[in-house]
Amino acid sequence: MRKMRIKLGSIADVKEFVALTNSYSFESDLVSGRYAVDAKSIMGIFSLDLAKPLDFVVHDDSAKANELLDAVTKFRA
């Protein structure tokens, strides 16, 4: 499992983030406080408070997980 703190500041950011996470087969979540949603779900993401940074949790330890984290570094909080 790997984690990164991210910030999704616009609708375009959310769309791009969801497209990136959907291009990988393993599970990933976004966590805000005690709420966690599937990082591949645009509706789930919009149910979170996007004014605050989110924890992006990737449930994989392979090189592909590192590849995804590298791809989403532009959203790093």
All heavy atoms as a GROMACS GRO file, in nm:
protein
  598
    1MET      N    1   0.085  -0.118   0.000
    1MET     CA    2   0.000   0.000   0.000
    1MET      C    3   0.090   0.124   0.000
    1MET      O    4   0.188   0.131   0.070
    1MET     CB    5  -0.091  -0.001   0.123
    1MET     CG    6  -0.180   0.120   0.129
    1MET     SD    7  -0.310   0.112   0.254
    1MET     CE    8  -0.219   0.095   0.404
    2ARG      N    9   0.053   0.220  -0.083
    2ARG     CA   10   0.127   0.346  -0.092
    2ARG      C   11   0.030   0.462  -0.077
    2ARG      O   12  -0.087   0.451  -0.115
    2ARG     CB   13   0.198   0.356  -0.225
    2ARG     CG   14   0.287   0.237  -0.252
    2ARG     CD   15   0.392   0.271  -0.352
    2ARG     NE   16   0.462   0.153  -0.399
    2ARG     CZ   17   0.569   0.103  -0.341
    2ARG    NH1   18   0.618   0.158  -0.234
    2ARG    NH2   19   0.628  -0.004  -0.392
    3LYS      N   20   0.079   0.575  -0.021
    3LYS     CA   21  -0.007   0.691   0.002
    3LYS      C   22   0.059   0.818  -0.051
    3LYS      O   23   0.180   0.828  -0.055
    3LYS     CB   24  -0.031   0.711   0.151
    3LYS     CG   25  -0.118   0.609   0.217
    3LYS     CD   26  -0.142   0.647   0.361
    3LYS     CE   27  -0.228   0.545   0.430
    3LYS     NZ   28  -0.259   0.583   0.567
    4MET      N   29  -0.029   0.912  -0.089
    4MET     CA   30   0.016   1.044  -0.130
    4MET      C   31  -0.093   1.144  -0.096
    4MET      O   32  -0.212   1.113  -0.111
    4MET     CB   33   0.044   1.047  -0.281
    4MET     CG   34   0.085   1.184  -0.333
    4MET     SD   35   0.093   1.194  -0.513
    4MET     CE   36   0.233   1.092  -0.544
    5ARG      N   37  -0.055   1.261  -0.050
    5ARG     CA   38  -0.151   1.368  -0.021
    5ARG      C   39  -0.171   1.448  -0.151
    5ARG      O   40  -0.073   1.493  -0.211
    5ARG     CB   41  -0.094   1.458   0.088
    5ARG     CG   42  -0.194   1.545   0.151
    5ARG     CD   43  -0.220   1.489   0.289
    5ARG     NE   44  -0.287   1.586   0.372
    5ARG     CZ   45  -0.398   1.556   0.435
    5ARG    NH1   46  -0.450   1.438   0.424
    5ARG    NH2   47  -0.456   1.645   0.509
    6ILE      N   48  -0.298   1.463  -0.193
    6ILE     CA   49  -0.325   1.534  -0.318
    6ILE      C   50  -0.429   1.643  -0.297
    6ILE      O   51  -0.499   1.645  -0.195
    6ILE     CB   52  -0.371   1.438  -0.430
    6ILE    CG1   53  -0.506   1.376  -0.396
    6ILE    CG2   54  -0.268   1.332  -0.460
    6ILE    CD1   55  -0.574   1.312  -0.515
    7LYS      N   56  -0.442   1.729  -0.396
    7LYS     CA   57  -0.543   1.835  -0.396
    7LYS      C   58  -0.604   1.841  -0.536
    7LYS      O   59  -0.532   1.853  -0.635
    7LYS     CB   60  -0.475   1.968  -0.362
    7LYS     CG   61  -0.567   2.087  -0.362
    7LYS     CD   62  -0.638   2.097  -0.232
    7LYS     CE   63  -0.707   2.233  -0.223
    7LYS     NZ   64  -0.845   2.224  -0.193
    8LEU      N   65  -0.735   1.828  -0.542
    8LEU     CA   66  -0.808   1.836  -0.669
    8LEU      C   67  -0.885   1.967  -0.668
    8LEU      O   68  -0.988   1.978  -0.603
    8LEU     CB   69  -0.901   1.716  -0.686
    8LEU     CG   70  -0.831   1.579  -0.688
    8LEU    CD1   71  -0.933   1.466  -0.685
    8LEU    CD2   72  -0.740   1.568  -0.808
    9GLY      N   73  -0.832   2.067  -0.739
    9GLY     CA   74  -0.885   2.202  -0.729
    9GLY      C   75  -0.992   2.241  -0.830
    9GLY      O   76  -1.052   2.346  -0.818
   10SER      N   77  -1.015   2.156  -0.930
   10SER     CA   78  -1.114   2.192  -1.031
   10SER      C   79  -1.181   2.066  -1.086
   10SER      O   80  -1.134   1.954  -1.065
   10SER     CB   81  -1.048   2.268  -1.146
   10SER     OG   82  -0.963   2.181  -1.220
   11ILE      N   83  -1.288   2.086  -1.161
   11ILE     CA   84  -1.358   1.974  -1.225
   11ILE      C   85  -1.264   1.906  -1.324
   11ILE      O   86  -1.262   1.783  -1.333
   11ILE     CB   87  -1.487   2.022  -1.293
   11ILE    CG1   88  -1.588   2.068  -1.188
   11ILE    CG2   89  -1.548   1.914  -1.380
   11ILE    CD1   90  -1.710   2.137  -1.243
   12ALA      N   91  -1.186   1.985  -1.396
   12ALA     CA   92  -1.091   1.928  -1.492
   12ALA      C   93  -0.988   1.841  -1.421
   12ALA      O   94  -0.950   1.735  -1.473
   12ALA     CB   95  -1.022   2.039  -1.570
   13ASP      N   96  -0.943   1.883  -1.302
   13ASP     CA   97  -0.848   1.802  -1.224
   13ASP      C   98  -0.911   1.668  -1.186
   13ASP      O   99  -0.847   1.564  -1.195
   13ASP     CB  100  -0.806   1.874  -1.095
   13ASP     CG  101  -0.709   1.989  -1.120
   13ASP    OD1  102  -0.656   2.001  -1.233
   13ASP    OD2  103  -0.686   2.066  -1.025
   14VAL      N  104  -1.036   1.670  -1.142
   14VAL     CA  105  -1.105   1.547  -1.103
   14VAL      C  106  -1.118   1.453  -1.223
   14VAL      O  107  -1.088   1.334  -1.213
   14VAL     CB  108  -1.244   1.576  -1.041
   14VAL    CG1  109  -1.321   1.447  -1.017
   14VAL    CG2  110  -1.228   1.654  -0.911
   15LYS      N  111  -1.156   1.506  -1.338
   15LYS     CA  112  -1.171   1.424  -1.459
   15LYS      C  113  -1.037   1.361  -1.499
   15LYS      O  114  -1.031   1.243  -1.531
   15LYS     CB  115  -1.224   1.508  -1.575
   15LYS     CG  116  -1.369   1.544  -1.564
   15LYS     CD  117  -1.411   1.625  -1.685
   15LYS     CE  118  -1.556   1.665  -1.681
   15LYS     NZ  119  -1.593   1.745  -1.798
   16GLU      N  120  -0.932   1.440  -1.496
   16GLU     CA  121  -0.800   1.389  -1.532
   16GLU      C  122  -0.752   1.284  -1.433
   16GLU      O  123  -0.699   1.179  -1.471
   16GLU     CB  124  -0.699   1.504  -1.539
   16GLU     CG  125  -0.562   1.460  -1.585
   16GLU     CD  126  -0.464   1.576  -1.594
   16GLU    OE1  127  -0.504   1.693  -1.580
   16GLU    OE2  128  -0.344   1.546  -1.614
   17PHE      N  129  -0.775   1.309  -1.304
   17PHE     CA  130  -0.736   1.215  -1.200
   17PHE      C  131  -0.809   1.081  -1.216
   17PHE      O  132  -0.748   0.975  -1.210
   17PHE     CB  133  -0.763   1.275  -1.062
   17PHE     CG  134  -0.725   1.186  -0.948
   17PHE    CD1  135  -0.594   1.177  -0.906
   17PHE    CD2  136  -0.821   1.109  -0.884
   17PHE    CE1  137  -0.558   1.093  -0.802
   17PHE    CE2  138  -0.787   1.025  -0.780
   17PHE     CZ  139  -0.654   1.017  -0.739
   18VAL      N  140  -0.940   1.086  -1.240
   18VAL     CA  141  -1.019   0.963  -1.257
   18VAL      C  142  -0.972   0.887  -1.381
   18VAL      O  143  -0.961   0.764  -1.378
   18VAL     CB  144  -1.170   0.996  -1.263
   18VAL    CG1  145  -1.251   0.875  -1.308
   18VAL    CG2  146  -1.218   1.043  -1.127
   19ALA      N  147  -0.942   0.958  -1.488
   19ALA     CA  148  -0.893   0.891  -1.609
   19ALA      C  149  -0.761   0.820  -1.582
   19ALA      O  150  -0.740   0.707  -1.628
   19ALA     CB  151  -0.876   0.993  -1.721
   20LEU      N  152  -0.673   0.883  -1.506
   20LEU     CA  153  -0.545   0.820  -1.471
   20LEU      C  154  -0.565   0.695  -1.385
   20LEU      O  155  -0.507   0.591  -1.412
   20LEU     CB  156  -0.454   0.919  -1.396
   20LEU     CG  157  -0.385   1.024  -1.480
   20LEU    CD1  158  -0.323   1.130  -1.390
   20LEU    CD2  159  -0.279   0.960  -1.567
   21THR      N  160  -0.648   0.706  -1.282
   21THR     CA  161  -0.667   0.591  -1.193
   21THR      C  162  -0.737   0.476  -1.264
   21THR      O  163  -0.710   0.360  -1.235
   21THR     CB  164  -0.745   0.628  -1.066
   21THR    OG1  165  -0.871   0.684  -1.101
   21THR    CG2  166  -0.667   0.726  -0.980
   22ASN      N  167  -0.826   0.508  -1.358
   22ASN     CA  168  -0.897   0.403  -1.432
   22ASN      C  169  -0.807   0.329  -1.530
   22ASN      O  170  -0.843   0.222  -1.577
   22ASN     CB  171  -1.019   0.459  -1.504
   22ASN     CG  172  -1.140   0.463  -1.414
   22ASN    OD1  173  -1.178   0.362  -1.357
   22ASN    ND2  174  -1.197   0.580  -1.398
   23SER      N  175  -0.692   0.384  -1.560
   23SER     CA  176  -0.601   0.317  -1.654
   23SER      C  177  -0.516   0.210  -1.586
   23SER      O  178  -0.437   0.144  -1.652
   23SER     CB  179  -0.513   0.420  -1.725
   23SER     OG  180  -0.430   0.487  -1.634
   24TYR      N  181  -0.536   0.190  -1.456
   24TYR     CA  182  -0.464   0.086  -1.380
   24TYR      C  183  -0.566  -0.010  -1.320
   24TYR      O  184  -0.673   0.031  -1.276
   24TYR     CB  185  -0.378   0.149  -1.270
   24TYR     CG  186  -0.263   0.229  -1.326
   24TYR    CD1  187  -0.280   0.362  -1.361
   24TYR    CD2  188  -0.140   0.170  -1.348
   24TYR    CE1  189  -0.176   0.436  -1.415
   24TYR    CE2  190  -0.035   0.243  -1.402
   24TYR     CZ  191  -0.055   0.375  -1.436
   24TYR     OH  192   0.049   0.447  -1.490
   25SER      N  193  -0.529  -0.138  -1.314
   25SER     CA  194  -0.626  -0.240  -1.272
   25SER      C  195  -0.641  -0.253  -1.121
   25SER      O  196  -0.742  -0.302  -1.074
   25SER     CB  197  -0.586  -0.376  -1.331
   25SER     OG  198  -0.459  -0.414  -1.282
   26PHE      N  199  -0.543  -0.210  -1.044
   26PHE     CA  200  -0.551  -0.230  -0.899
   26PHE      C  201  -0.640  -0.125  -0.833
   26PHE      O  202  -0.673  -0.023  -0.892
   26PHE     CB  203  -0.411  -0.232  -0.835
   26PHE     CG  204  -0.319  -0.124  -0.884
   26PHE    CD1  205  -0.327   0.004  -0.835
   26PHE    CD2  206  -0.224  -0.153  -0.980
   26PHE    CE1  207  -0.244   0.103  -0.880
   26PHE    CE2  208  -0.139  -0.055  -1.027
   26PHE     CZ  209  -0.149   0.074  -0.977
   27GLU      N  210  -0.679  -0.153  -0.710
   27GLU     CA  211  -0.769  -0.067  -0.634
   27GLU      C  212  -0.696   0.054  -0.579
   27GLU      O  213  -0.579   0.046  -0.540
   27GLU     CB  214  -0.832  -0.145  -0.518
   27GLU     CG  215  -0.918  -0.262  -0.561
   27GLU     CD  216  -1.041  -0.218  -0.638
   27GLU    OE1  217  -1.103  -0.118  -0.600
   27GLU    OE2  218  -1.072  -0.284  -0.738
   28SER      N  219  -0.768   0.166  -0.572
   28SER     CA  220  -0.716   0.286  -0.508
   28SER      C  221  -0.832   0.364  -0.449
   28SER      O  222  -0.944   0.357  -0.499
   28SER     CB  223  -0.637   0.372  -0.608
   28SER     OG  224  -0.715   0.403  -0.720
   29ASP      N  225  -0.804   0.437  -0.342
   29ASP     CA  226  -0.907   0.512  -0.271
   29ASP      C  227  -0.863   0.655  -0.248
   29ASP      O  228  -0.743   0.684  -0.246
   29ASP     CB  229  -0.935   0.449  -0.133
   29ASP     CG  230  -0.995   0.311  -0.142
   29ASP    OD1  231  -1.084   0.289  -0.225
   29ASP    OD2  232  -0.952   0.224  -0.063
   30LEU      N  233  -0.960   0.741  -0.226
   30LEU     CA  234  -0.935   0.876  -0.177
   30LEU      C  235  -0.998   0.885  -0.039
   30LEU      O  236  -1.113   0.845  -0.020
   30LEU     CB  237  -0.996   0.982  -0.269
   30LEU     CG  238  -0.918   1.013  -0.394
   30LEU    CD1  239  -0.994   1.112  -0.481
   30LEU    CD2  240  -0.780   1.068  -0.362
   31VAL      N  241  -0.922   0.937   0.056
   31VAL     CA  242  -0.967   0.943   0.195
   31VAL      C  243  -0.969   1.088   0.240
   31VAL      O  244  -0.872   1.162   0.222
   31VAL     CB  245  -0.874   0.860   0.286
   31VAL    CG1  246  -0.920   0.866   0.430
   31VAL    CG2  247  -0.865   0.716   0.238
   32SER      N  248  -1.082   1.127   0.298
   32SER     CA  249  -1.098   1.259   0.357
   32SER      C  250  -1.156   1.240   0.496
   32SER      O  251  -1.273   1.203   0.510
   32SER     CB  252  -1.192   1.344   0.271
   32SER     OG  253  -1.213   1.470   0.331
   33GLY      N  254  -1.073   1.259   0.597
   33GLY     CA  255  -1.118   1.234   0.734
   33GLY      C  256  -1.151   1.088   0.752
   33GLY      O  257  -1.069   1.001   0.726
   34ARG      N  258  -1.274   1.060   0.790
   34ARG     CA  259  -1.315   0.920   0.809
   34ARG      C  260  -1.389   0.863   0.689
   34ARG      O  261  -1.438   0.751   0.693
   34ARG     CB  262  -1.398   0.904   0.935
   34ARG     CG  263  -1.526   0.981   0.932
   34ARG     CD  264  -1.600   0.968   1.063
   34ARG     NE  265  -1.735   1.020   1.048
   34ARG     CZ  266  -1.833   0.991   1.128
   34ARG    NH1  267  -1.812   0.912   1.229
   34ARG    NH2  268  -1.950   1.042   1.109
   35TYR      N  269  -1.398   0.940   0.581
   35TYR     CA  270  -1.466   0.895   0.460
   35TYR      C  271  -1.365   0.849   0.355
   35TYR      O  272  -1.265   0.916   0.330
   35TYR     CB  273  -1.552   1.007   0.401
   35TYR     CG  274  -1.659   1.054   0.495
   35TYR    CD1  275  -1.643   1.171   0.568
   35TYR    CD2  276  -1.775   0.981   0.513
   35TYR    CE1  277  -1.740   1.214   0.657
   35TYR    CE2  278  -1.873   1.022   0.601
   35TYR     CZ  279  -1.855   1.139   0.673
   35TYR     OH  280  -1.952   1.180   0.761
   36ALA      N  281  -1.394   0.736   0.293
   36ALA     CA  282  -1.310   0.682   0.186
   36ALA      C  283  -1.399   0.647   0.068
   36ALA      O  284  -1.507   0.590   0.086
   36ALA     CB  285  -1.235   0.559   0.234
   37VAL      N  286  -1.353   0.685  -0.053
   37VAL     CA  287  -1.427   0.653  -0.174
   37VAL      C  288  -1.331   0.592  -0.275
   37VAL      O  289  -1.210   0.613  -0.269
   37VAL     CB  290  -1.498   0.776  -0.236
   37VAL    CG1  291  -1.600   0.833  -0.141
   37VAL    CG2  292  -1.398   0.881  -0.279
   38ASP      N  293  -1.386   0.520  -0.369
   38ASP     CA  294  -1.309   0.461  -0.478
   38ASP      C  295  -1.251   0.575  -0.563
   38ASP      O  296  -1.324   0.662  -0.609
   38ASP     CB  297  -1.400   0.372  -0.562
   38ASP     CG  298  -1.329   0.296  -0.671
   38ASP    OD1  299  -1.210   0.324  -0.698
   38ASP    OD2  300  -1.392   0.208  -0.731
   39ALA      N  301  -1.120   0.576  -0.582
   39ALA     CA  302  -1.055   0.682  -0.659
   39ALA      C  303  -1.090   0.676  -0.808
   39ALA      O  304  -1.060   0.768  -0.882
   39ALA     CB  305  -0.903   0.674  -0.641
   40LYS      N  306  -1.156   0.570  -0.851
   40LYS     CA  307  -1.197   0.557  -0.990
   40LYS      C  308  -1.340   0.607  -1.012
   40LYS      O  309  -1.390   0.605  -1.123
   40LYS     CB  310  -1.188   0.410  -1.034
   40LYS     CG  311  -1.046   0.357  -1.030
   40LYS     CD  312  -1.041   0.212  -1.071
   40LYS     CE  313  -0.898   0.161  -1.064
   40LYS     NZ  314  -0.887   0.026  -1.114
   41SER      N  315  -1.404   0.653  -0.906
   41SER     CA  316  -1.544   0.696  -0.912
   41SER      C  317  -1.555   0.848  -0.908
   41SER      O  318  -1.532   0.911  -0.805
   41SER     CB  319  -1.622   0.636  -0.794
   41SER     OG  320  -1.749   0.698  -0.782
   42ILE      N  321  -1.594   0.906  -1.020
   42ILE     CA  322  -1.608   1.051  -1.025
   42ILE      C  323  -1.717   1.100  -0.930
   42ILE      O  324  -1.702   1.202  -0.863
   42ILE     CB  325  -1.631   1.100  -1.171
   42ILE    CG1  326  -1.603   1.249  -1.182
   42ILE    CG2  327  -1.768   1.063  -1.221
   42ILE    CD1  328  -1.586   1.297  -1.324
   43MET      N  329  -1.826   1.025  -0.920
   43MET     CA  330  -1.934   1.063  -0.828
   43MET      C  331  -1.889   1.052  -0.683
   43MET      O  332  -1.923   1.138  -0.600
   43MET     CB  333  -2.058   0.976  -0.852
   43MET     CG  334  -2.123   0.999  -0.987
   43MET     SD  335  -2.174   1.169  -1.014
   43MET     CE  336  -2.312   1.179  -0.904
   44GLY      N  337  -1.813   0.948  -0.652
   44GLY     CA  338  -1.761   0.934  -0.516
   44GLY      C  339  -1.670   1.049  -0.479
   44GLY      O  340  -1.677   1.102  -0.368
   45ILE      N  341  -1.584   1.088  -0.571
   45ILE     CA  342  -1.490   1.198  -0.545
   45ILE      C  343  -1.566   1.328  -0.519
   45ILE      O  344  -1.533   1.403  -0.427
   45ILE     CB  345  -1.389   1.213  -0.660
   45ILE    CG1  346  -1.298   1.090  -0.664
   45ILE    CG2  347  -1.308   1.340  -0.644
   45ILE    CD1  348  -1.207   1.082  -0.785
   46PHE      N  349  -1.670   1.354  -0.599
   46PHE     CA  350  -1.746   1.477  -0.579
   46PHE      C  351  -1.828   1.476  -0.449
   46PHE      O  352  -1.877   1.581  -0.407
   46PHE     CB  353  -1.836   1.506  -0.699
   46PHE     CG  354  -1.762   1.568  -0.813
   46PHE    CD1  355  -1.762   1.508  -0.938
   46PHE    CD2  356  -1.690   1.685  -0.798
   46PHE    CE1  357  -1.694   1.564  -1.045
   46PHE    CE2  358  -1.621   1.743  -0.903
   46PHE     CZ  359  -1.623   1.681  -1.027
   47SER      N  360  -1.840   1.362  -0.384
   47SER     CA  361  -1.908   1.358  -0.254
   47SER      C  362  -1.816   1.400  -0.140
   47SER      O  363  -1.861   1.420  -0.028
   47SER     CB  364  -1.964   1.218  -0.228
   47SER     OG  365  -1.860   1.127  -0.197
   48LEU      N  366  -1.686   1.415  -0.169
   48LEU     CA  367  -1.588   1.456  -0.067
   48LEU      C  368  -1.575   1.608  -0.066
   48LEU      O  369  -1.611   1.677  -0.161
   48LEU     CB  370  -1.452   1.393  -0.097
   48LEU     CG  371  -1.446   1.240  -0.096
   48LEU    CD1  372  -1.308   1.195  -0.141
   48LEU    CD2  373  -1.478   1.186   0.043
   49ASP      N  374  -1.518   1.660   0.041
   49ASP     CA  375  -1.489   1.802   0.053
   49ASP      C  376  -1.358   1.830  -0.021
   49ASP      O  377  -1.250   1.806   0.030
   49ASP     CB  378  -1.477   1.841   0.201
   49ASP     CG  379  -1.451   1.989   0.220
   49ASP    OD1  380  -1.445   2.063   0.120
   49ASP    OD2  381  -1.438   2.030   0.337
   50LEU      N  382  -1.368   1.880  -0.143
   50LEU     CA  383  -1.251   1.901  -0.226
   50LEU      C  384  -1.176   2.029  -0.192
   50LEU      O  385  -1.071   2.057  -0.250
   50LEU     CB  386  -1.290   1.901  -0.374
   50LEU     CG  387  -1.351   1.770  -0.425
   50LEU    CD1  388  -1.388   1.782  -0.572
   50LEU    CD2  389  -1.256   1.654  -0.402
   51ALA      N  390  -1.227   2.105  -0.095
   51ALA     CA  391  -1.156   2.224  -0.050
   51ALA      C  392  -1.034   2.187   0.034
   51ALA      O  393  -0.943   2.268   0.052
   51ALA     CB  394  -1.250   2.314   0.030
   52LYS      N  395  -1.032   2.065   0.084
   52LYS     CA  396  -0.923   2.017   0.169
   52LYS      C  397  -0.839   1.915   0.092
   52LYS      O  398  -0.889   1.847   0.002
   52LYS     CB  399  -0.980   1.949   0.294
   52LYS     CG  400  -1.063   2.039   0.381
   52LYS     CD  401  -1.120   1.963   0.497
   52LYS     CE  402  -1.211   2.051   0.582
   52LYS     NZ  403  -1.276   1.975   0.688
   53PRO      N  404  -0.712   1.901   0.130
   53PRO     CA  405  -0.629   1.795   0.070
   53PRO      C  406  -0.686   1.656   0.103
   53PRO      O  407  -0.748   1.637   0.206
   53PRO     CB  408  -0.492   1.814   0.134
   53PRO     CG  409  -0.492   1.954   0.184
   53PRO     CD  410  -0.634   1.985   0.221
   54LEU      N  411  -0.662   1.561   0.012
   54LEU     CA  412  -0.710   1.424   0.028
   54LEU      C  413  -0.592   1.329   0.033
   54LEU      O  414  -0.486   1.358  -0.023
   54LEU     CB  415  -0.799   1.387  -0.092
   54LEU     CG  416  -0.916   1.480  -0.123
   54LEU    CD1  417  -0.971   1.451  -0.261
   54LEU    CD2  418  -1.022   1.467  -0.017
   55ASP      N  419  -0.611   1.215   0.098
   55ASP     CA  420  -0.510   1.110   0.097
   55ASP      C  421  -0.544   1.012  -0.014
   55ASP      O  422  -0.653   0.955  -0.016
   55ASP     CB  423  -0.506   1.036   0.231
   55ASP     CG  424  -0.450   1.122   0.343
   55ASP    OD1  425  -0.353   1.196   0.316
   55ASP    OD2  426  -0.503   1.116   0.455
   56PHE      N  427  -0.452   0.996  -0.107
   56PHE     CA  428  -0.467   0.900  -0.218
   56PHE      C  429  -0.396   0.773  -0.176
   56PHE      O  430  -0.276   0.774  -0.148
   56PHE     CB  431  -0.405   0.959  -0.345
   56PHE     CG  432  -0.408   0.867  -0.463
   56PHE    CD1  433  -0.524   0.800  -0.499
   56PHE    CD2  434  -0.296   0.849  -0.541
   56PHE    CE1  435  -0.527   0.716  -0.610
   56PHE    CE2  436  -0.298   0.767  -0.652
   56PHE     CZ  437  -0.414   0.700  -0.686
   57VAL      N  438  -0.470   0.663  -0.166
   57VAL     CA  439  -0.417   0.535  -0.119
   57VAL      C  440  -0.423   0.435  -0.233
   57VAL      O  441  -0.531   0.407  -0.286
   57VAL     CB  442  -0.497   0.483   0.002
   57VAL    CG1  443  -0.439   0.351   0.052
   57VAL    CG2  444  -0.502   0.586   0.113
   58VAL      N  445  -0.307   0.380  -0.269
   58VAL     CA  446  -0.298   0.280  -0.375
   58VAL      C  447  -0.277   0.145  -0.308
   58VAL      O  448  -0.183   0.128  -0.230
   58VAL     CB  449  -0.181   0.311  -0.471
   58VAL    CG1  450  -0.167   0.204  -0.576
   58VAL    CG2  451  -0.200   0.447  -0.535
   59HIS      N  452  -0.364   0.050  -0.338
   59HIS     CA  453  -0.358  -0.082  -0.274
   59HIS      C  454  -0.277  -0.180  -0.360
   59HIS      O  455  -0.327  -0.283  -0.405
   59HIS     CB  456  -0.499  -0.136  -0.250
   59HIS     CG  457  -0.580  -0.047  -0.162
   59HIS    ND1  458  -0.561  -0.040  -0.026
   59HIS    CD2  459  -0.678   0.042  -0.191
   59HIS    CE1  460  -0.646   0.048   0.026
   59HIS    NE2  461  -0.718   0.099  -0.072
   60ASP      N  462  -0.151  -0.146  -0.379
   60ASP     CA  463  -0.061  -0.228  -0.459
   60ASP      C  464   0.081  -0.184  -0.427
   60ASP      O  465   0.104  -0.067  -0.396
   60ASP     CB  466  -0.090  -0.209  -0.608
   60ASP     CG  467  -0.022  -0.314  -0.695
   60ASP    OD1  468   0.091  -0.290  -0.737
   60ASP    OD2  469  -0.086  -0.417  -0.719
   61ASP      N  470   0.176  -0.274  -0.433
   61ASP     CA  471   0.315  -0.240  -0.404
   61ASP      C  472   0.408  -0.264  -0.522
   61ASP      O  473   0.529  -0.265  -0.507
   61ASP     CB  474   0.365  -0.320  -0.283
   61ASP     CG  475   0.304  -0.270  -0.152
   61ASP    OD1  476   0.290  -0.147  -0.138
   61ASP    OD2  477   0.270  -0.352  -0.066
   62SER      N  478   0.352  -0.283  -0.640
   62SER     CA  479   0.433  -0.314  -0.757
   62SER      C  480   0.491  -0.188  -0.820
   62SER      O  481   0.463  -0.075  -0.777
   62SER     CB  482   0.348  -0.388  -0.861
   62SER     OG  483   0.252  -0.300  -0.915
   63ALA      N  484   0.569  -0.206  -0.922
   63ALA     CA  485   0.625  -0.094  -0.997
   63ALA      C  486   0.514  -0.013  -1.062
   63ALA      O  487   0.527   0.108  -1.081
   63ALA     CB  488   0.723  -0.145  -1.101
   64LYS      N  489   0.403  -0.078  -1.096
   64LYS     CA  490   0.289  -0.008  -1.156
   64LYS      C  491   0.230   0.094  -1.058
   64LYS      O  492   0.183   0.200  -1.098
   64LYS     CB  493   0.181  -0.106  -1.201
   64LYS     CG  494   0.217  -0.184  -1.324
   64LYS     CD  495   0.210  -0.094  -1.444
   64LYS     CE  496   0.221  -0.175  -1.572
   64LYS     NZ  497   0.220  -0.090  -1.690
   65ALA      N  498   0.231   0.062  -0.928
   65ALA     CA  499   0.182   0.156  -0.827
   65ALA      C  500   0.269   0.281  -0.826
   65ALA      O  501   0.218   0.393  -0.819
   65ALA     CB  502   0.179   0.090  -0.690
   66ASN      N  503   0.400   0.262  -0.835
   66ASN     CA  504   0.491   0.376  -0.840
   66ASN      C  505   0.468   0.458  -0.967
   66ASN      O  506   0.475   0.581  -0.965
   66ASN     CB  507   0.637   0.330  -0.835
   66ASN     CG  508   0.674   0.276  -0.699
   66ASN    OD1  509   0.617   0.315  -0.598
   66ASN    ND2  510   0.769   0.186  -0.696
   67GLU      N  511   0.438   0.390  -1.076
   67GLU     CA  512   0.409   0.456  -1.203
   67GLU      C  513   0.286   0.547  -1.190
   67GLU      O  514   0.285   0.661  -1.237
   67GLU     CB  515   0.388   0.351  -1.311
   67GLU     CG  516   0.370   0.403  -1.450
   67GLU     CD  517   0.350   0.288  -1.549
   67GLU    OE1  518   0.439   0.201  -1.559
   67GLU    OE2  519   0.244   0.288  -1.615
   68LEU      N  520   0.181   0.495  -1.124
   68LEU     CA  521   0.061   0.574  -1.103
   68LEU      C  522   0.090   0.694  -1.012
   68LEU      O  523   0.046   0.806  -1.041
   68LEU     CB  524  -0.051   0.488  -1.043
   68LEU     CG  525  -0.179   0.563  -1.002
   68LEU    CD1  526  -0.240   0.639  -1.120
   68LEU    CD2  527  -0.281   0.466  -0.943
   69LEU      N  528   0.164   0.673  -0.906
   69LEU     CA  529   0.196   0.784  -0.816
   69LEU      C  530   0.278   0.891  -0.889
   69LEU      O  531   0.257   1.010  -0.866
   69LEU     CB  532   0.270   0.734  -0.692
   69LEU     CG  533   0.184   0.653  -0.595
   69LEU    CD1  534   0.270   0.595  -0.484
   69LEU    CD2  535   0.072   0.738  -0.537
   70ASP      N  536   0.366   0.850  -0.976
   70ASP     CA  537   0.442   0.946  -1.057
   70ASP      C  538   0.348   1.024  -1.149
   70ASP      O  539   0.366   1.144  -1.170
   70ASP     CB  540   0.549   0.877  -1.140
   70ASP     CG  541   0.665   0.826  -1.056
   70ASP    OD1  542   0.681   0.871  -0.940
   70ASP    OD2  543   0.741   0.740  -1.106
   71ALA      N  544   0.248   0.956  -1.203
   71ALA     CA  545   0.155   1.020  -1.296
   71ALA      C  546   0.067   1.124  -1.228
   71ALA      O  547   0.023   1.220  -1.293
   71ALA     CB  548   0.069   0.914  -1.364
   72VAL      N  549   0.039   1.106  -1.100
   72VAL     CA  550  -0.050   1.199  -1.029
   72VAL      C  551   0.027   1.301  -0.943
   72VAL      O  552  -0.036   1.375  -0.868
   72VAL     CB  553  -0.155   1.125  -0.943
   72VAL    CG1  554  -0.244   1.038  -1.028
   72VAL    CG2  555  -0.092   1.046  -0.831
   73THR      N  556   0.157   1.310  -0.958
   73THR     CA  557   0.235   1.405  -0.877
   73THR      C  558   0.193   1.550  -0.902
   73THR      O  559   0.212   1.633  -0.814
   73THR     CB  560   0.387   1.391  -0.899
   73THR    OG1  561   0.416   1.403  -1.036
   73THR    CG2  562   0.438   1.261  -0.844
   74LYS      N  563   0.138   1.580  -1.017
   74LYS     CA  564   0.094   1.718  -1.044
   74LYS      C  565  -0.019   1.761  -0.951
   74LYS      O  566  -0.045   1.878  -0.935
   74LYS     CB  567   0.052   1.733  -1.190
   74LYS     CG  568  -0.075   1.660  -1.226
   74LYS     CD  569  -0.111   1.672  -1.372
   74LYS     CE  570  -0.180   1.803  -1.397
   74LYS     NZ  571  -0.219   1.824  -1.535
   75PHE      N  572  -0.086   1.662  -0.887
   75PHE     CA  573  -0.194   1.692  -0.793
   75PHE      C  574  -0.146   1.694  -0.648
   75PHE      O  575  -0.226   1.713  -0.556
   75PHE     CB  576  -0.307   1.589  -0.806
   75PHE     CG  577  -0.363   1.582  -0.945
   75PHE    CD1  578  -0.344   1.469  -1.024
   75PHE    CD2  579  -0.433   1.687  -1.000
   75PHE    CE1  580  -0.395   1.460  -1.152
   75PHE    CE2  581  -0.483   1.681  -1.129
   75PHE     CZ  582  -0.465   1.568  -1.206
   76ARG      N  583  -0.017   1.672  -0.626
   76ARG     CA  584   0.038   1.664  -0.490
   76ARG      C  585   0.006   1.793  -0.414
   76ARG      O  586   0.023   1.902  -0.463
   76ARG     CB  587   0.187   1.640  -0.494
   76ARG     CG  588   0.247   1.628  -0.355
   76ARG     CD  589   0.387   1.581  -0.362
   76ARG     NE  590   0.379   1.436  -0.376
   76ARG     CZ  591   0.484   1.358  -0.374
   76ARG    NH1  592   0.603   1.407  -0.361
   76ARG    NH2  593   0.470   1.228  -0.385
   77ALA      N  594  -0.040   1.774  -0.289
   77ALA     CA  595  -0.076   1.889  -0.204
   77ALA      C  596   0.047   1.943  -0.132
   77ALA      O  597   0.137   1.872  -0.099
   77ALA     CB  598  -0.180   1.848  -0.103
   0.00000   0.00000   0.00000
